Amino acid sequence: MEKPNLEYINQLARGEEDVKNTLIAVVKEEFPIDLENYFKSLENGNFKDIEDQVHRIKHKFSILGLEISYNKAVDFELSLREGELNKVQKDDFETTLKSITKFLKTI
């Protein structure tokens, strides 16, 4: 399984620590809110809301260097758009959410 990393953030920052720290701060601030909203959407069972949250969160996957997980999130988002809550996709997505949650505590 791929692991979250700061490679893409480092590329965007181009050696500027302030930029790097700002990007990390944004992810650390937004991710817990996105996570909470995702699980609330699941509880409500509204596929459009779940899809919106997956769409928002998948970009954090990309920023944290999780290309495979990003592509899986795209597939999950498309399934939701078609009215299907695919258990395997959901489980993969949530495994990545846990991985990011742990990672963000270390940076």
Secondary structure, 3 states (H helix, E strand, C coil): CCCCCCHHHHHHHCCCHHHHHHHHHHHHHHHHHHHHHHHHHHHHCCHHHHHHHHHHHHHHHHHCCCHHHHHHHHHHHHHHHCCCCCHHHHHHHHHHHHHHHHHHCCC
